Amino acid sequence: MNDNGIHVKTPPGRRDPTAVRQHILQAAFAAFRKSGYATASMLEIAMRARVSKRELYALVGNKHEMLVASITEHAKRFDVPADLLVLRDRETLARC
């Protein structure tokens, strides 16, 4: 999307593969949540991610690899630092 809010399609070959992979994983996770792993198809995921099936396989792999990668990405949100204080009282909260 450009500064004016208009969707501009990036020419093939000029997209950042890492960003495209992240977009694919988000689409895969959404498809797995909606349809379930067994029912979600690679075509559905490709359509959600607005990429070709060829790009799915090239950037992420097969459906199982996609499931593992998408869960791994979502699990990173739950990582907490080992030195994070456990908030048990107001004094501990004040130290944060």
Buried (B, 14 or more C-beta within 10 A) or exposed (E): EEEEEEEEEEEEEEBEEEEBBBBBBBBBBBBBEEEEEEEBEBEBBBEBBEBEEEBBBEBBEEBEEBBEBBEEBEEEEEEEEEEEEEEEEEEEEEEE
